[in-house]
């Protein structure tokens, strides 16, 4: 054996799994859902270095590693007018060829029969919606607005890919946040594809896309982390930090060992910056 089908994840009752003497180069990610697994054997497989190291850990650690690398279904939401300019089919082909994506849905290929029902079914199968966010999709496409509303209703994360004719401020009014999105670059399509895939991998490492309740909490934590990053990297923050460095530096002299110490430190730091 070299790989398992995705459906293997549904075998919740499996308690022992012997995969010795096979041809796995990576621990098969589709075992992540085997929540009752107590024993896993992977001897004599040509595992890569990362999988080899992970295989030495507890079952829980191995399953969490696999969950973060489990394949996803992606739904690309786009305006009909943007299909060719934004190379939606080529983007789909690229993503489907990547290890951690199983299927990509888009309307020109996957909508059959009752279009609305087909659109709804495919979106509901997906773990993420990739929205090509343009003036066409946001202001002129009833289908895109339906897909956005449906994704929000069912807790499916939306990653906006901002086009060149729209601003983040416009998207944020619809709850499509810059901290959870990326931008399209017409001058480097291959780079765009790679950036989107890298972003999806980063996103799924931090957000449990297979557990809706945990997903909401983790998404808020990720947003908070990104907000801190935006603030700290802003020119205004850097200017005030350097301008009042001596005052702020005194705060760093305190010992901050416990979690409470760190919270108090952040609180005092931002109060100091806000008052100067």
N, C-alpha and C positions, 0 to 999 in steps of 0.2 A: 504493500500500500504506500501511496505517496501523499494522498489527501483524502479527506472525508467530505461527503456532501453536506451542504448547509443544514439539511433537515436533521442531521445527527444531534443538533442542539436540543431537539425536543425529547430526547430519551432521558427524561428526568430521573427515572428509577435506577439507572446504571450506578452500581456501587464499586465495581472493580473493572478496570480496563487494562488489558495487556496488549501493548503495542510493540513488544520486543521484536527484533529482527525484521524490521520493515525499512522503508526508504524515505522516511520523513526527514526533511532538511530543517523544518521548523515544527514546533509543537502545534498540532492542528488547532486552529482557533475555534473551530466549531464544537469543541468540548466545553466551552465556557459555561454553557447552560446546564451542565451535569451537576446540579446542586447537591445531589446525594453521593457523589463520588468520594470514596474513602481511600482507594488505592489505585495508583497509576504507574505502569511500568513502561519505560521508553528505552531500554537497553539496546545497544547494537543498532542504533539509527544514526545516519550521518548528519546529526543536528548541527546547525551553525552555532557559533560561539555564544550568542545571546540566549538561544533556546537551551543550550547545554547548561549554562549557568542557572537559568530559571528552573530547569528540571530538578535541581538539587534542593529546591525550596518546598514549603508545605503545599498541600493540594490547594488550599485557599489562595495562596500567592500565585500558583500556576494558573488557576481559573481566572483570576483577576487580570493577569497578564494576557490571557487569551481573549477575554472580553474586550480589552482595549484594542485588540487587533482583529476582532471579528468583522466579517464583511458586512457592508451596508447596502441598502437600497436607497438610491437618490432620485428625487423627482426634480426635474428642471422646469421651472415656471418662467415663461417668457411670452412676450407679445409676438404675434404672427409676423409682424413687420420686422422684428429683430432676429428672426431665425437665421437668415443668411448673414447679415452684418456681424452678428456675434458668434458665428460658426458653431451653433448649438449642437449640430450632429457630430462635428469633429471633436468638440469638447466631451460629448457623451462617449464617443469611441475611446478617447484617451482615458477617461475615468474608468470605463469598464475593463480596460487592460491593466489596471493597477491592482495590487494584491489585496487591498482592504476594501474594495468595492465590488459587489457582486452584480448589481443591475442598476442601470440608469434609465428612467422613464422620461420621455418627452412626447408631446402630442402628435407630431407629424408621423411618428413611427408606431406609437403604442395605443393611440385612441381608435377604437373600433366600435361599431354598433352605435348605441346611445352614447354620444360624446360626453355629456355631463356625467353619466353614470360611470363610464370608463375612466374619465379624469379623476373622479372621486375614488374609485377602487384603487387605481394606481398610486394616488397620493397617500391613501390610507395604508398601503403596503410599505411605504417608505419611512426611513428613519430620519431623513433630512430633506428639506426643500431648498434647492439652490435657485434663488430668484435673480434673473437678469433684470436688474432694476434700472429702468429708463423712463423717460416721460411717456413713451408708448405703453409700457406695462403698468405704470402707476396711475396714469390719468386717462388712458383710452381703452384699456383692455378689461372688459367685464370678466373674462375667464381668469386673468391673473388676480383680480380682486377677489373672485370667488375662491381661488386656491389659497390666497393669503389668509382669508377669513377661516377657511376650513382647517388649515394647518394650525392656526391659533386656537381654534375651538377644541382641537384634539391634542394639543400640546406637542405638536411636531415642530422642531426647531427650524427656523428660516435663516439661511445665510444669504444676505444680500450681496450681489456682485454689482457694484455701482458702475453704471455706464457714464459716458462723458458728458451727457446732456442734462444731468440732474445732480443736485447737491445733497450732501448727507443730511442737512437740516430738513429738507423736504421728506426724506425717508424716515427720519426720527419722529416726525409727526405721526407716522403710521406705526410706530413702535419697532421700526427696522433700524437697529442700532449699529453705529459705526464700529463699536467695540466687538461686534459679532460678525463683521463683514469684511469684504475685500474689494478691490477695484479692478476693472477691466482695462487692459492696455492694448490698444489696437496695433501698436508697433512691435509687440512681442507676444504673439499668440501662444507659442510653445511655453514661454515663461509664465503666461497667465494660467495655462492648464496645470503646470507644475505647482504654481503658487496656490491655486485652488485646492489641489490634492493635498499639499502640505498642510494647508489650513484645516481641511477636513480631518486629517490625521491628528493634528494638534487638538482640535475641538473634541474629537471622540476619545482622546486620551483623558481629557479633563471632565467631560460630561458623559454620564452613563445613558447612552441613547436607547438602551434596551429596557430601562426602568424609568417610567414617566415621573414617578414621585421623586426619586433621587435626582432625576434630570433637572427638575425645576430648582431644587436647592443648589445643585452644582452650577447651574447656569447663573444664578444670582452671585455665587462666589466668584465665578469667572468674570462676570461683569465688574464686580468690585475690584478684583485684581487688575483688570484693564483700566479702570478709572484711576486707580492709584498710579499706574504706569503713565497714563496721559498727563496727570497733574504733575508728577515728578519730572517728566521730560519736557514740560512746557517751558517756553522762554521766560514767562512771567515768574514761575516758581524758581528757576535758576537765577534770575536777576535778583529777586528778593533774598534768596538763600545767600548769594555772594555778598550782596549789599549789607546784610546784617549778620554776617558769618560769626562774628565774635559773640553776639548775643545767643545765637542758635547753638554755637559750639559748646556753650556751658551745659546745655541739655544732654549732650552726648557724654558728659563726664559721669552721669549717673550710671550705676550698675543696673543692667536690665537682664535679670536671669529668668524670672517667671513669666508666664503668659500675661499676668496682670501688669507686671512691670512694663512689658512691651506695649500694651494697650495704653497705659498712662503716658508712656513716652511719646507715642503717636499723637495722643490727644494734646499734650503740652506743645509738641512741635507745631501742629497745625494751628493751635490757638496763638502761638507766638507769631507765626507767619501771617495770620489773619489780622493781627493787631498792629503790624508795623507797615 
